[in-house]
């Protein structure tokens, strides 16, 4: 009998040891035992990002997405809370940029943090890091389709241009038009040259007669005013002859340049390259959109991957919540700050050592300094009270962001029902202010209506006001 009991004991101890080692390995893999820094980023489009997704800093796995707050209006943005290992917090600067990446075409999404510049200061904990909206695959495909349409239009225009150039070259070769005639008919070109030379000689003879005063024109030239007019006309004729010779030379040069640069051949090569590019782009879009071996398209694969990721995240959250209430691990999670004041009545809270311990940080604030009567007769938080709360929490430093906070409400009236109601109202007013002003998370802010009786061991018999308790993490 003793041997059987010993075997059972060894089996139970061994099982507990293996279970503890497994939980330690799981916690270490998810960095549950490492120190972290938490930040925020805002996006108009999450692109499939879900809670529990990986966070990478400079391409290295550094943490995970903790929570995603849904916007309350179309003009608002999704607020994503994420954390990373404190060892990598030095890379997160005020000019760092957070983007949403995808692991491959159908892989899961993750949060990518680009390290900032050395000149920028290090980002503080819970700061909002600038973000860049993700690029959807559908947008890329739409841009590819638009690019293909532009390429088609350009190809058509280039084809039309090449066709026009071909027509010009063919016309020149066939001798159509003035330039074609000059290129093909040497006899015509000679006659033009002779005509130009004859015209020049005739002009020179006329000028000689005019100088000698022969003919009617010579008589006219005796008048100095008429002579000036004639001289101007002769100069104009000379300039026209020179322009005609220049035009002939330019036509010859144009035809030679077209032949030397091989414009038709180059235009054909450019058109072939554009055709090849269009075919490659068609092939890429076709490969992306076609189904896989099982007949499933890329869009269906992406949706299934996102659904599986959301399911896994939900299962992990449920498992973590179950572990928090496990008999063996309840103390561990309680020391790490996981508690629920809804399960504690004021009487149990007043006698619980975890909340009544003198080692916890307590700030006793009288109600006369915090509250004032409102227009409807109910108490409201006064401007002086907000200043007192700001000064009080500033004394605790960054521990207000890292530790759970309990707000004990007190009202020292004579009616028990009013004590419960008004002490709870006071605690809720302070909770709302701390949550909005210091951007604290509601799950880390607990309230307890204490009537007018402080917890045992605080050396106070009654109180009228608020007590802010900063719980230490063991």
C-alpha positions in Angstrom: 0.0 0.0 0.0 2.8 2.4 0.8 4.5 1.6 -2.4 1.3 2.4 -4.4 1.0 5.7 -2.6 4.6 6.5 -3.3 4.2 5.8 -7.0 1.1 8.0 -7.2 2.9 10.8 -5.4 5.9 10.5 -7.8 3.5 10.5 -10.8 1.6 13.6 -9.5 4.9 15.5 -8.7 6.3 14.6 -12.1 3.2 15.7 -13.9 3.2 19.0 -12.1 6.8 19.5 -12.9 6.3 18.8 -16.6 3.3 21.1 -16.7 5.3 23.9 -15.0 8.2 23.5 -17.5 5.7 23.5 -20.4 4.1 26.7 -19.2 7.5 28.3 -18.8 8.5 27.4 -22.3 5.2 28.7 -23.7 5.5 32.0 -21.8 9.1 32.4 -22.9 8.2 31.8 -26.5 5.6 34.5 -26.4 8.0 36.7 -24.4 5.6 36.7 -21.4 8.6 36.9 -19.0 10.5 39.6 -20.8 10.3 43.4 -20.3 8.3 45.2 -22.9 7.5 48.7 -24.1 4.1 49.6 -25.4 3.2 52.0 -28.2 0.2 53.1 -30.3 -0.3 53.6 -34.0 -3.3 54.7 -36.0 -4.6 53.4 -39.4 -7.5 54.2 -41.6 -7.3 50.7 -43.1 -6.0 47.7 -41.1 -5.4 45.5 -44.2 -6.3 42.3 -42.3 -4.2 43.1 -39.2 -5.6 41.3 -36.1 -4.8 41.2 -32.4 -1.9 38.9 -31.6 -0.2 39.6 -34.9 3.6 39.8 -34.9 5.5 43.1 -34.6 8.9 43.3 -36.3 11.5 46.1 -35.7 13.9 46.3 -38.6 12.8 42.9 -39.9 13.3 41.2 -36.5 10.5 39.6 -34.5 10.1 41.9 -31.5 6.6 41.6 -30.0 2.9 41.4 -30.9 -0.2 43.5 -31.4 -2.1 43.8 -28.0 -5.4 45.5 -28.9 -7.2 47.2 -31.7 -9.7 50.0 -30.8 -12.5 50.3 -33.4 -13.3 54.0 -34.4 -16.6 55.4 -33.5 -17.1 57.4 -36.7 -15.9 57.2 -40.4 -13.6 60.2 -39.9 -11.8 58.4 -37.0 -9.0 55.8 -37.4 -8.3 52.4 -35.9 -5.9 52.7 -32.9 -3.5 49.7 -32.7 -1.7 49.1 -29.4 1.5 47.0 -29.8 4.4 46.1 -27.7 8.0 45.1 -28.3 10.9 43.8 -26.3 12.5 46.5 -24.2 15.9 45.6 -25.7 14.7 46.9 -29.1 13.0 50.1 -27.8 16.2 52.1 -28.6 15.4 51.6 -32.3 12.0 53.2 -32.0 12.4 57.0 -32.6 10.0 59.8 -33.0 10.5 59.7 -36.8 10.0 55.9 -37.1 7.3 54.7 -39.4 4.9 51.8 -38.8 3.5 49.9 -41.7 1.4 46.8 -42.2 3.2 44.0 -44.1 2.2 40.7 -45.5 4.3 37.5 -45.4 4.2 36.6 -49.1 1.1 36.7 -51.3 -1.2 34.6 -49.1 0.7 34.9 -45.8 -0.4 36.5 -42.6 -0.1 40.2 -41.8 2.3 41.7 -39.3 3.2 45.2 -38.0 6.5 46.4 -39.4 8.4 49.2 -37.5 11.1 51.0 -39.5 14.0 52.2 -37.1 14.3 55.9 -36.9 17.3 58.2 -37.5 20.0 58.6 -34.9 19.3 62.4 -34.7 15.7 61.9 -33.6 15.0 61.3 -29.9 13.8 57.9 -28.6 10.0 57.5 -28.5 8.5 57.4 -25.0 6.4 54.6 -23.8 2.7 54.7 -24.9 3.6 57.3 -27.6 1.8 57.4 -30.9 4.2 56.4 -33.6 3.6 57.7 -37.2 2.1 55.2 -39.6 1.8 54.5 -43.3 -1.3 53.0 -44.8 -0.9 49.5 -46.3 -1.2 48.8 -50.0 -4.0 46.4 -50.9 -3.4 43.7 -53.5 -6.6 44.8 -55.3 -5.1 48.3 -55.6 -1.9 46.9 -57.1 -3.9 44.9 -59.6 -5.9 48.0 -60.5 -2.7 50.0 -61.0 -1.3 47.2 -63.2 -4.5 47.2 -65.3 -4.2 51.0 -65.7 -0.6 50.7 -66.6 -1.5 48.1 -69.2 -4.1 50.4 -70.7 -1.6 53.3 -70.8 0.9 51.0 -72.5 -1.7 50.0 -75.1 -2.5 53.6 -75.8 1.2 54.5 -76.1 1.8 51.5 -78.3 -1.1 52.6 -80.6 0.3 56.2 -80.8 3.8 54.9 -81.5 2.4 52.5 -84.2 0.6 55.5 -85.8 3.8 57.6 -85.7 5.9 54.8 -87.2 3.3 54.4 -89.9 3.4 58.1 -90.7 7.2 58.1 -90.9 7.1 55.0 -93.1 4.7 56.9 -95.4 7.0 59.9 -95.6 10.0 57.7 -96.3 8.1 55.8 -99.0 6.9 59.1 -100.5 10.5 60.4 -100.6 11.7 57.2 -102.2 8.8 57.2 -104.8 9.5 60.8 -105.7 6.3 62.3 -104.4 6.2 65.9 -103.4 8.8 68.6 -103.9 11.5 66.9 -101.7 10.9 63.6 -103.5 11.3 65.1 -106.9 14.5 66.8 -105.9 15.8 63.4 -104.6 14.9 61.4 -107.7 15.0 63.7 -110.7 18.6 64.9 -111.2 17.6 66.7 -114.4 15.0 68.8 -112.6 17.6 69.7 -110.0 20.0 70.7 -112.7 17.4 72.9 -114.4 16.7 74.6 -111.0 20.3 75.3 -110.6 20.6 76.7 -114.1 17.5 78.8 -113.5 19.0 80.2 -110.3 22.3 80.9 -112.1 20.6 82.5 -115.0 18.5 84.6 -112.7 21.6 85.8 -110.9 23.2 86.7 -114.2 20.2 88.6 -115.4 20.0 90.5 -112.2 23.6 91.5 -112.5 23.0 92.7 -116.1 20.0 94.7 -115.0 22.0 96.3 -112.2 24.7 97.2 -114.7 22.2 99.0 -117.0 20.7 100.7 -114.0 24.1 102.0 -113.0 24.8 103.2 -116.5 21.4 105.0 -116.6 20.1 103.1 -119.6 16.3 102.5 -120.1 13.4 103.8 -118.1 14.8 102.4 -115.0 18.0 104.3 -115.4 16.1 107.5 -115.8 14.1 106.7 -112.7 17.3 106.1 -110.8 18.3 109.7 -111.5 15.7 110.5 -108.8 17.4 109.8 -105.6 14.2 108.7 -103.8 13.3 106.3 -106.6 16.9 105.0 -106.7 16.7 104.1 -103.0 13.5 102.2 -103.6 15.0 100.3 -106.5 18.1 99.5 -104.5 15.9 98.0 -101.7 14.0 95.9 -104.2 17.2 94.5 -105.7 18.5 93.6 -102.2 15.2 91.8 -101.5 15.6 89.8 -104.7 19.1 88.8 -103.8 18.0 87.7 -100.3 15.2 85.6 -101.9 17.7 83.9 -104.2 19.9 83.1 -101.2 17.0 81.7 -99.2 16.0 79.5 -102.1 19.5 78.0 -102.3 19.5 77.5 -98.5 16.1 75.7 -98.7 17.4 73.4 -101.4 20.4 72.5 -99.2 18.3 71.9 -96.1 16.0 69.5 -98.1 19.0 67.5 -99.1 20.3 67.4 -95.5 16.9 66.3 -94.2 16.7 63.4 -96.5 20.3 62.3 -95.7 19.7 62.6 -91.9 16.6 60.4 -92.1 18.5 57.8 -94.0 21.5 57.9 -91.7 19.6 57.7 -88.4 17.6 54.6 -89.5 14.4 56.0 -87.9 12.0 53.4 -89.3 14.2 50.5 -88.0 14.5 52.0 -84.5 10.7 52.7 -84.4 10.1 49.0 -85.2 12.5 47.9 -82.4 10.8 50.1 -79.9 7.4 48.7 -80.9 8.7 45.1 -80.4 9.9 45.9 -76.9 6.6 47.4 -75.9 4.8 44.3 -77.2 7.1 42.1 -75.1 6.5 44.3 -72.0 2.7 44.1 -72.5 2.8 40.3 -72.8 4.9 40.0 -69.6 2.5 42.2 -67.7 -0.4 40.1 -69.0 1.3 36.9 -67.8 2.0 38.3 -64.3 -1.7 39.4 -63.8 -2.9 36.0 -65.2 -0.5 34.0 -62.8 -1.7 36.1 -59.8 -5.5 35.7 -60.5 -5.6 32.1 -61.6 -6.6 29.3 -59.1 -4.1 26.9 -57.5 -3.9 23.2 -57.8 -7.1 22.7 -55.7 -9.0 25.2 -57.9 -9.0 28.0 -55.2 -8.2 31.6 -56.3 -5.7 33.9 -54.5 -8.5 36.0 -53.0 -10.1 33.0 -51.4 -6.7 31.9 -50.0 -6.1 35.3 -48.5 -9.6 35.4 -46.8 -9.1 31.8 -45.4 -5.6 32.7 -44.0 -7.1 35.8 -42.2 -10.0 33.8 -40.8 -7.5 31.1 -39.5 -5.4 33.8 -37.9 -8.4 35.4 -36.2 -9.5 32.0 -34.9 -6.1 31.2 -33.5 -5.9 34.6 -31.8 -9.4 34.0 -30.2 -8.4 30.5 -29.0 -5.2 31.9 -27.4 -7.1 34.6 -25.6 -9.6 32.1 -24.3 -6.7 29.8 -23.1 -5.0 32.7 -21.4 -8.3 33.7 -19.6 -8.8 30.1 -18.5 -5.2 30.0 -17.1 -5.9 33.2 -15.1 -8.5 31.3 -13.1 -6.6 28.0 -12.8 -6.0 26.9 -9.2 -2.3 26.5 -9.7 -1.6 29.6 -11.7 -4.1 32.0 -10.2 -1.5 33.5 -7.8 1.0 34.0 -10.7 -1.5 36.0 -12.8 -2.6 38.0 -9.7 1.0 39.0 -9.0 1.3 40.2 -12.7 -1.7 42.5 -12.3 -4.6 40.4 -13.6 -7.5 40.9 -11.2 -11.2 41.7 -11.3 -12.7 44.0 -8.7 -16.2 43.0 -9.8 -15.7 39.7 -7.9 -14.9 41.5 -4.6 -17.4 43.2 -2.4 -16.3 46.3 -0.5 -16.2 44.1 2.7 -13.9 41.5 1.1 -11.8 44.3 -0.4 -11.5 46.0 3.0 -10.0 42.8 4.5 -7.9 41.6 1.6 -4.2 41.9 2.4 -3.3 42.5 -1.3 -5.1 45.8 -1.2 -4.9 46.8 2.5 -1.1 46.3 2.7 0.9 49.2 3.9 3.5 48.6 1.2 1.1 49.8 -1.5 1.4 53.5 -2.6 -1.6 55.4 -1.3 -2.7 59.0 -1.8 -5.5 60.3 0.5 -7.3 63.2 -1.1 -10.1 65.0 0.7 -13.4 65.6 -1.1 -13.4 69.3 -0.3 -10.4 69.8 -2.6 -11.6 67.6 -5.4 -15.4 68.1 -5.9 -17.9 70.9 -6.2 -21.7 71.0 -6.5 -22.9 71.0 -10.1 -25.9 72.8 -11.7 -28.2 69.7 -11.1 -27.1 69.3 -7.4 -24.8 66.4 -8.1 -21.0 66.6 -7.4 -18.6 67.2 -10.3 -14.8 67.3 -10.4 -13.5 70.9 -9.8 -10.6 72.6 -11.6 -8.7 72.6 -8.3 -9.5 68.8 -8.0 -8.0 68.2 -11.5 -4.8 70.1 -10.5 -4.6 68.0 -7.2 -4.9 64.7 -9.2 -2.3 65.8 -11.7 0.2 66.7 -9.0 -0.5 63.5 -7.1 0.0 61.1 -10.0 3.1 63.0 -11.2 4.7 62.0 -7.9 4.5 58.3 -8.8 6.2 58.8 -12.2 5.9 56.1 -14.9 4.5 53.6 -12.4 1.0 55.0 -13.1 1.3 53.5 -16.7 2.9 50.2 -15.6 0.9 49.2 -12.4 -2.8 48.6 -11.7 -4.6 51.5 -10.0 -7.5 51.2 -7.6 -9.6 54.3 -6.8 -11.4 54.0 -3.4 -14.4 56.3 -3.1 -15.5 57.7 0.3 -18.5 59.8 1.5 -18.9 60.5 5.2 -22.7 61.2 5.2 -25.3 59.9 7.6 -27.4 57.6 5.3 -25.9 54.3 4.3 -27.6 54.3 0.9 -26.2 57.7 0.1 -22.8 56.6 1.3 -22.8 53.7 -1.3 -24.1 55.8 -4.1 -22.0 59.0 -3.6 -18.8 57.1 -2.8 -19.2 55.2 -6.1 -20.0 58.4 -8.0 -16.8 60.1 -6.7 -14.7 57.1 -7.7 -16.2 57.0 -11.2 -15.5 60.8 -11.7 -11.9 60.3 -10.8 -11.6 57.2 -13.0 -13.0 58.9 -16.0 -10.6 61.9 -15.6 -7.5 59.7 -15.2 -8.5 57.6 -18.2 -9.0 60.6 -20.5 -6.2 62.9 -19.2 -3.4 60.3 -18.7 -4.6 58.0 -21.5 -4.7 55.0 -19.1 -6.4 51.8 -20.0 -9.7 51.1 -18.3 -8.8 47.5 -17.5 -5.9 48.9 -15.3 -8.3 51.2 -13.4 -10.5 49.7 -10.8 -13.1 51.5 -8.5 -14.4 50.4 -5.1 -17.2 52.3 -3.2 -16.0 52.2 0.4 -18.8 54.3 2.0 -16.7 56.0 4.7 -14.7 53.0 6.1 -11.1 52.6 4.9 -9.5 49.1 4.7 -8.2 47.5 7.8 -4.6 48.3 8.6 -4.5 51.8 7.0 -4.6 53.6 10.4 -7.7 55.6 9.4 -11.1 55.0 11.0 -13.2 57.1 8.5 -12.5 59.2 5.4 -14.4 61.6 3.2 -12.9 61.9 -0.3 -10.8 59.7 -2.5 -7.8 57.3 -2.0 -5.7 56.5 -5.1 -3.9 53.1 -4.6 -0.9 52.2 -6.9 -0.5 48.4 -6.6 3.0 47.1 -6.9 3.8 44.3 -9.3 5.7 41.5 -7.6 
